[in-house]
Amino acid sequence: MDLLLQSGVLIFTLFVLLGLGVWVGVALMASGVVIFTVFTSTPVEAILGTVMWVHSASWTLTALPLFIWMGEILYRTRLAENLFSGLAPLVGRLPGGLAHVNVVGCGIFAAVSGSSAATTATVGRISLPELKSRGYAERLAIGSLAGSGTLGLLIPPSIVMIVYGVAAQVSINRLFIAGVVPGLMLMALFSTYIAIWSKMNPSGVPAPDPRIPMGERLRRLRMLFPVVGLIIGVIGSIYAGVATATEAAAIGVLGALVIAAFGGSLSIQNLIASLMGATRTSAMIGLILLGAAFLTSAMSFSGLPSDLAELISASGLGTTGLIAVLTVFFVLLGCFLDGISIVVLTTSVVLPAVIAVGIDPIWFGTYLIIVVEMAQITPPLGFNLFVIQNLTGKSIFEITRMVVPYFMILVLAVILLTAFPQIATWLVEQTY
Amino acid sequence: MLLTRHILNFCGSLAALSLAGIGVLILSQIGLRLLGSQIPSADDFAAWALSASIFLALPATLIHGDHIRVTSLCQLLPPKIAHIADIVAAGFATVMMGWVAWAIFGYVSESWTYHELSQGVIAVPLWIPQSAMALGSALFAVAFAERTGRLIFGLPVELEKTDTLSGGE
């Protein structure tokens, strides 16, 4: 009964505040206050101060602003142009042609950037006009970009993974490594779909560009060297176990600055713009994280998550059943909430139950990231849809229609990941 | 009203410096470690710089319209009612963050009263790094109050968007 009442109060408070348009972080804090005052006798101010300090002055969290900054710097370089010209001759002859540049380009950029909005914006800025001028069908070009852009979250480094790692107190390095194989798997699935679609709709794909001589191809391939070097420096140092996520991020910032300097895009103006952008984005995420941390502490005092865990254990849902129920729930939530809010709400309320059922928190993190990827492309609130709307001027619902097949591929990925958990855990076990 | 915006933006710049400081600190730490040396309490300093960066940037992030909120439901309402909802939301946030700033101020002044020191190699009085948190949260409440006022008088609340990426996802 108490469980029902508490979850009722929590859901009602959040629903009213969020629906009214109160900022997510503020709404989370307010819900924490409500839970504290109604269901516990703890002095709430004393706890608030401690939570704000402990969770903002956090060494683990320092990786977050640095990875954001790295992405902001790279966004302002010629990296996307270089990716396109380097990759085009490689994939141009596959069925589906240059549409695969979206998949591979997003995959590569995701490995140096932690955000799917940045990945979509950076790759799409170049690839959408190029594909359009060559006569590729819009649903192929836009759909594949929106789908592959979500890889920014799954392929390390990843901002949302850092948020999950910090909130769930799980090793960020392990999460990063767990994302590698599922990320590659999704790339393969996207590319397979593009190839099949192109075979079935030959009118949507123009004839390939004339063959480029070998020497020119190699020259273009050289343009990919800087970004590949950066990937090796950042992910390699984490994989080899020589760097913490924060150190890898700092190396990444340095590498990005070097690439910008050599590409001639390192002006004072760009440097300041990238730094200010990174500062505001990390403050935005910081506010949500702090709100969630306060709500989590309210939860631990009130005992709601452990009651929920007992209820779920007693219900006999089992792992697969629980994951199925959660997925439906998250997809609905994803229509109205952004990914980071979904992740922090999950870790505050549901995670103890998930762990009690015996689900590995690293595996769950990977699963949650894929679900959040779905949230990125579900209307009306989907960040990747907004980015593509800005790039193309098309309406959200037009874009959504083109994205449906890629959404289904993400659902397929969740099913595969649940049936074969090793997809996420195997590489982690090899490394640690 | 313009003066407050300058103050908020100035704090935003301090936050950016603080963020850049984290990068410089960690890179120097990596460099020095290769030479067999290290910066004492570097982890503490980086963590404090992060706290300062987050809190000092909160108000500037608000006036740039970068804090996340759910707007899809309000868009369904008629414009007049949506405007009232906007005022209520900003007013609520003012009260809420005002209380948060007050609680944080209490927390920091306790650190001051009891001379709490950090646990690292270099023992620093904790109120020093914590004061950025107190300042940032107080100005955040001010920024919400300013926003509420502007909404009531029908003034624009957010600065023009420039070339930035939307959100961290």
Contacts between the chains, C-beta under 8 A, distances in Angstrom:
chain1	res1	chain2	res2	distance
A	17	B	92	7.4
A	18	B	69	7.8
A	18	B	70	4.7
A	19	B	70	6.8
A	19	B	73	4.8
A	20	B	74	7.7
A	20	B	85	5.5
A	20	B	88	6.2
A	20	B	89	5.1
A	20	B	92	7.4
A	21	B	69	5.3
A	21	B	70	6.4
A	21	B	71	5.9
A	21	B	73	7.4
A	21	B	74	4.9
A	21	B	85	5.8
A	21	B	86	6.2
A	21	B	89	4.4
A	22	B	69	6.6
A	22	B	89	4.7
A	22	B	92	5.7
A	22	B	93	6.1
A	23	B	67	4.8
A	23	B	68	6.8
A	23	B	69	4.6
A	23	B	89	7.8
A	23	B	93	6.1
A	24	B	67	7.8
A	24	B	68	4.9
A	24	B	69	6.2
A	24	B	70	7.3
A	25	B	67	7.0
A	25	B	68	7.8
A	26	B	92	7.6
A	26	B	93	4.8
A	26	B	96	5.4
A	26	B	97	6.6
A	29	B	96	6.4
A	29	B	100	6.5
A	30	B	92	7.6
A	30	B	96	5.4
A	33	B	96	7.9
A	33	B	99	8.0
A	44	B	103	7.9
A	45	B	102	7.8
A	45	B	103	4.0
A	45	B	106	6.0
A	45	B	107	7.8
A	46	B	107	7.5
A	48	B	100	6.5
A	48	B	103	4.5
A	48	B	104	7.2
A	48	B	107	7.5
A	49	B	103	5.5
A	49	B	104	5.4
A	49	B	106	6.4
A	49	B	107	2.4
A	49	B	108	7.4
A	49	B	110	7.8
A	50	B	107	6.8
A	52	B	100	7.6
A	52	B	104	5.7
A	52	B	107	7.5
A	52	B	133	6.3
A	52	B	137	7.6
A	53	B	51	7.0
A	53	B	107	6.8
A	53	B	130	6.1
A	53	B	133	6.4
A	56	B	50	6.7
A	56	B	51	3.9
A	56	B	54	5.2
A	56	B	55	6.6
A	56	B	133	6.6
A	57	B	47	4.3
A	57	B	48	5.3
A	57	B	50	6.5
A	57	B	51	3.9
A	57	B	129	6.7
A	58	B	47	5.7
A	58	B	50	6.8
A	58	B	51	8.0
A	59	B	43	4.8
A	59	B	44	7.9
A	59	B	46	6.2
A	59	B	47	4.6
A	61	B	47	7.8
A	61	B	50	6.0
A	62	B	22	5.4
A	62	B	26	7.3
A	62	B	46	5.0
A	62	B	47	6.5
A	62	B	49	7.9
A	62	B	50	5.0
A	65	B	19	5.1
A	65	B	22	6.6
A	65	B	50	6.8
A	65	B	53	6.5
A	66	B	22	6.6
A	66	B	23	5.9
A	66	B	26	7.5
A	68	B	168	5.9
A	69	B	19	6.9
A	69	B	23	7.0
A	71	B	165	7.4
A	72	B	164	8.0
A	72	B	165	6.5
A	75	B	165	6.0
A	114	B	168	7.5
A	115	B	165	7.1
A	115	B	167	7.3
A	115	B	168	5.5
A	115	B	169	5.6
A	116	B	169	5.5
A	117	B	165	5.9
A	117	B	166	5.6
A	117	B	167	5.4
A	117	B	168	7.7
A	117	B	169	5.5
A	118	B	165	5.1
A	121	B	165	6.0
A	152	B	169	7.8
A	153	B	169	6.6
A	159	B	168	4.7
A	159	B	169	6.7
A	160	B	168	7.9
A	160	B	169	6.2
A	243	B	30	8.0
A	246	B	26	6.0
A	246	B	46	7.3
A	247	B	26	6.1
A	247	B	29	7.9
A	247	B	30	5.8
A	249	B	26	7.9
A	250	B	22	7.9
A	250	B	23	5.5
A	250	B	26	3.9
A	250	B	27	5.0
A	250	B	30	6.8
A	251	B	27	7.7
A	251	B	30	7.2
A	253	B	23	5.1
A	253	B	27	7.9
A	254	B	23	7.9
A	254	B	27	6.0
A	272	B	16	7.8
A	273	B	162	7.4
A	273	B	163	6.6
A	273	B	164	7.1
A	275	B	16	4.9
A	275	B	19	6.7
A	275	B	20	6.0
A	276	B	12	7.0
A	276	B	13	7.9
A	276	B	16	5.5
A	276	B	164	7.8
A	277	B	164	4.4
A	277	B	165	6.2
A	278	B	16	7.9
A	278	B	19	6.4
A	279	B	12	6.7
A	279	B	15	5.0
A	279	B	16	4.3
A	279	B	19	5.1
A	279	B	53	6.3
A	279	B	57	4.9
A	279	B	60	7.9
A	280	B	12	7.3
A	280	B	57	6.0
A	280	B	60	6.6
A	280	B	61	4.4
A	280	B	64	5.8
A	280	B	66	4.7
A	280	B	164	7.6
A	281	B	66	6.9
A	281	B	165	7.3
A	281	B	167	6.7
A	281	B	168	4.6
A	282	B	19	6.9
A	282	B	53	6.7
A	282	B	54	6.5
A	282	B	57	7.3
A	282	B	168	7.3
A	283	B	15	6.8
A	283	B	53	7.3
A	283	B	54	5.3
A	283	B	55	7.9
A	283	B	57	3.6
A	283	B	58	5.3
A	283	B	60	7.6
A	283	B	61	4.4
A	283	B	66	7.7
A	284	B	61	5.5
A	284	B	66	5.1
A	284	B	67	5.3
A	284	B	68	6.2
A	284	B	167	7.1
A	284	B	168	6.8
A	285	B	168	5.0
A	286	B	54	3.6
A	286	B	55	7.9
A	286	B	57	7.9
A	286	B	58	7.7
A	287	B	54	7.6
A	287	B	58	6.2
A	287	B	61	7.7
A	287	B	67	6.3
A	288	B	68	6.7
A	290	B	54	7.7
A	336	B	70	5.7
A	336	B	72	6.1
A	336	B	73	7.6
A	337	B	70	6.9
A	338	B	68	5.5
A	338	B	167	7.0
A	338	B	169	6.5
A	339	B	169	4.9
A	340	B	68	7.5
A	340	B	168	6.8
A	340	B	169	6.4
A	341	B	68	6.9
A	372	B	169	7.7
A	376	B	169	6.3
A	380	B	72	4.5
A	381	B	70	7.0
A	381	B	72	5.5
A	383	B	166	6.6
A	383	B	167	5.6
A	383	B	169	5.1
A	386	B	166	6.4
A	387	B	166	6.8
